[in-house]
Amino acid sequence: MAEQKFHVTTNSKGMKTEIKADEHTFVIDEPPKMGGTNEGADPLSTLLGSLAGCETVVANMVAKEINFDLESIEFNIDGSLDPRGLMGDENVRPYFQTVTVHALVHTSETQERINELQRITDKRCPVYTTLEAAGVELTPKWEKA
């Protein structure tokens, strides 16, 4: 399979950024308390949403490969960071320290098979492995819905 490339273009005004990816457009902004207009999700919540979306896509691909009955999957993801890094403290990293991924898997499969799906998905998910490579402490918990 050939290398895939991804491309976005943006148009910004203040904190609000309109992003175009192929024929899709979305907005990233900040709430008023951070100087934004609250017209879109903030960048860090968008990153967590990207993690959920990527895990969903990869889980569905893996489920087909391992003959796993995946009816649907729901994610509840929390991330935490020390805002001092974002505000310029060079002794504190400006990205997530921890991310907890809680997945509710709608399936007829056993917990052992859910664990297998989670292990393979996390290993292959580009967003998950990018966070992992950055040293973010990731805590996945997948369970039957």
C-alpha positions as a Python dict, from the first residue, in 0.01 Angstrom:
ca = {
    (1, 'M'): (0, 0, 0),
    (2, 'A'): (135, 344, -96),
    (3, 'E'): (206, 611, 160),
    (4, 'Q'): (-98, 826, 232),
    (5, 'K'): (-70, 1200, 270),
    (6, 'F'): (-303, 1433, 458),
    (7, 'H'): (-353, 1803, 403),
    (8, 'V'): (-560, 2079, 560),
    (9, 'T'): (-596, 2449, 490),
    (10, 'T'): (-700, 2706, 748),
    (11, 'N'): (-841, 3054, 779),
    (12, 'S'): (-814, 3221, 1118),
    (13, 'K'): (-958, 3526, 1289),
    (14, 'G'): (-852, 3575, 1648),
    (15, 'M'): (-862, 3239, 1827),
    (16, 'K'): (-1116, 3093, 1582),
    (17, 'T'): (-973, 2873, 1307),
    (18, 'E'): (-1179, 2729, 1023),
    (19, 'I'): (-1018, 2412, 893),
    (20, 'K'): (-1084, 2252, 558),
    (21, 'A'): (-986, 1889, 502),
    (22, 'D'): (-1087, 1778, 152),
    (23, 'E'): (-1457, 1866, 128),
    (24, 'H'): (-1506, 1882, 507),
    (25, 'T'): (-1491, 2198, 715),
    (26, 'F'): (-1474, 2230, 1093),
    (27, 'V'): (-1401, 2502, 1345),
    (28, 'I'): (-1159, 2509, 1637),
    (29, 'D'): (-1192, 2793, 1887),
    (30, 'E'): (-1157, 2872, 2255),
    (31, 'P'): (-1422, 2974, 2507),
    (32, 'P'): (-1453, 3346, 2588),
    (33, 'K'): (-1255, 3305, 2914),
    (34, 'M'): (-955, 3210, 2694),
    (35, 'G'): (-1016, 3491, 2444),
    (36, 'G'): (-1218, 3297, 2189),
    (37, 'T'): (-1573, 3315, 2061),
    (38, 'N'): (-1670, 2955, 2149),
    (39, 'E'): (-1771, 2879, 1789),
    (40, 'G'): (-1599, 2540, 1797),
    (41, 'A'): (-1437, 2291, 2029),
    (42, 'D'): (-1098, 2384, 2174),
    (43, 'P'): (-785, 2225, 2018),
    (44, 'L'): (-722, 1982, 2304),
    (45, 'S'): (-1079, 1851, 2308),
    (46, 'T'): (-1051, 1819, 1930),
    (47, 'L'): (-739, 1607, 1978),
    (48, 'L'): (-926, 1379, 2219),
    (49, 'G'): (-1209, 1359, 1965),
    (50, 'S'): (-955, 1264, 1699),
    (51, 'L'): (-834, 987, 1928),
    (52, 'A'): (-1190, 854, 1967),
    (53, 'G'): (-1251, 874, 1594),
    (54, 'C'): (-923, 703, 1507),
    (55, 'E'): (-976, 427, 1763),
    (56, 'T'): (-1326, 370, 1622),
    (57, 'V'): (-1198, 339, 1265),
    (58, 'V'): (-911, 108, 1359),
    (59, 'A'): (-1130, -104, 1590),
    (60, 'N'): (-1375, -162, 1306),
    (61, 'M'): (-1092, -264, 1070),
    (62, 'V'): (-941, -496, 1332),
    (63, 'A'): (-1280, -646, 1420),
    (64, 'K'): (-1323, -757, 1058),
    (65, 'E'): (-973, -905, 1051),
    (66, 'I'): (-1015, -1108, 1371),
    (67, 'N'): (-1382, -1196, 1312),
    (68, 'F'): (-1498, -995, 1614),
    (69, 'D'): (-1867, -912, 1656),
    (70, 'L'): (-1841, -534, 1695),
    (71, 'E'): (-2189, -383, 1698),
    (72, 'S'): (-2072, -38, 1812),
    (73, 'I'): (-1827, 132, 2043),
    (74, 'E'): (-1860, 440, 2266),
    (75, 'F'): (-1567, 636, 2404),
    (76, 'N'): (-1539, 855, 2712),
    (77, 'I'): (-1191, 1011, 2709),
    (78, 'D'): (-1032, 1241, 2966),
    (79, 'G'): (-704, 1425, 2931),
    (80, 'S'): (-516, 1631, 3187),
    (81, 'L'): (-232, 1877, 3158),
    (82, 'D'): (-55, 2132, 3371),
    (83, 'P'): (-149, 2472, 3219),
    (84, 'R'): (181, 2626, 3331),
    (85, 'G'): (349, 2465, 3028),
    (86, 'L'): (94, 2618, 2792),
    (87, 'M'): (149, 2954, 2961),
    (88, 'G'): (526, 2946, 2901),
    (89, 'D'): (685, 2762, 3196),
    (90, 'E'): (971, 2580, 3023),
    (91, 'N'): (994, 2328, 3309),
    (92, 'V'): (643, 2197, 3237),
    (93, 'R'): (548, 2025, 2913),
    (94, 'P'): (262, 2201, 2732),
    (95, 'Y'): (78, 1885, 2629),
    (96, 'F'): (-122, 1615, 2805),
    (97, 'Q'): (37, 1441, 3100),
    (98, 'T'): (-235, 1174, 3112),
    (99, 'V'): (-516, 1048, 2890),
    (100, 'T'): (-771, 794, 3009),
    (101, 'V'): (-963, 606, 2742),
    (102, 'H'): (-1280, 432, 2856),
    (103, 'A'): (-1454, 233, 2583),
    (104, 'L'): (-1793, 65, 2606),
    (105, 'V'): (-1799, -210, 2347),
    (106, 'H'): (-2138, -331, 2226),
    (107, 'T'): (-2073, -693, 2138),
    (108, 'S'): (-2159, -1057, 2205),
    (109, 'E'): (-1787, -1128, 2259),
    (110, 'T'): (-1615, -1210, 2589),
    (111, 'Q'): (-1401, -965, 2787),
    (112, 'E'): (-1096, -1164, 2678),
    (113, 'R'): (-1180, -1094, 2313),
    (114, 'I'): (-1252, -727, 2394),
    (115, 'N'): (-904, -708, 2548),
    (116, 'E'): (-759, -854, 2227),
    (117, 'L'): (-946, -598, 2015),
    (118, 'Q'): (-822, -315, 2240),
    (119, 'R'): (-460, -433, 2236),
    (120, 'I'): (-445, -459, 1857),
    (121, 'T'): (-638, -134, 1804),
    (122, 'D'): (-414, 66, 2037),
    (123, 'K'): (-104, -78, 1870),
    (124, 'R'): (-224, 30, 1523),
    (125, 'C'): (-408, 357, 1591),
    (126, 'P'): (-198, 649, 1460),
    (127, 'V'): (-338, 902, 1710),
    (128, 'Y'): (-297, 667, 2010),
    (129, 'T'): (59, 575, 1912),
    (130, 'T'): (148, 942, 1852),
    (131, 'L'): (38, 1027, 2207),
    (132, 'E'): (225, 724, 2335),
    (133, 'A'): (543, 827, 2152),
    (134, 'A'): (516, 1173, 2311),
    (135, 'G'): (531, 1014, 2655),
    (136, 'V'): (167, 1076, 2745),
    (137, 'E'): (56, 834, 3017),
    (138, 'L'): (-227, 644, 2847),
    (139, 'T'): (-473, 437, 3049),
    (140, 'P'): (-708, 233, 2832),
    (141, 'K'): (-1008, 53, 2979),
    (142, 'W'): (-1232, -130, 2736),
    (143, 'E'): (-1532, -321, 2865),
    (144, 'K'): (-1853, -475, 2748),
    (145, 'A'): (-2146, -235, 2733),
}
